[in-house]
Amino acid sequence: MEDPISTNSSVTKSCHLPIRHGLTIAELAIMINEEKWLELPKPARLYVIPMFNYKRSMWYDDTGLLLKFPFPELVTVEAVLSYSGLSFIEQTNLSYGDGTYTPFELIGAPWISGERLVVSLNNQNFQG
């Protein structure tokens, strides 16, 4: 798990999950249910059917299943992956490429100095 805690969604406000958590949807549902994060009168009855030949190292497009994109502006696997870590940009005055073929893959604003930004980021000594 990594990244900041999202507080924009009604679910993540009560669940306190990082934006990128690395859980499958089934693992997430089980955790929310068992931790009683939604304050339901009783836990939801969950039935999780394991996926045949699934490995945690697989990306969704490795499964051979049809990928239904969650939003009309997210039409590539790269955009979906970028969105998972950068959706908070929507709440700022930065441009995240809405209306382009590469939303969430390029972020910027006319008032940002690219050179100063690179120097500042490099001075942070981020790993990776």
C-alpha angles and dihedrals in degrees: 000000000000145000131057123313111263116232099171099086126069090230097047092047088067097032101048095213126164114249089250111037105160095226126131115240089255093051090048092050092049092049093048090047096046094043089049090227094155095053094228119172088247134001117275116256104244128192113190116191111200116232115244114244092001118152124189089233091064123104116219093256088055090066096068090230121132110265112221107197114228098223132027092240092055104076103146134057088239092056092049091050091047091048091054091064102028107039089112087071088077088071094056137070091254123109113241097184099267109175094024132100090252108049114175091008095089123036127182152117133219091245095058118100105217093203094051091045092053092049091048093048092046090051089059091068093219115187120239 
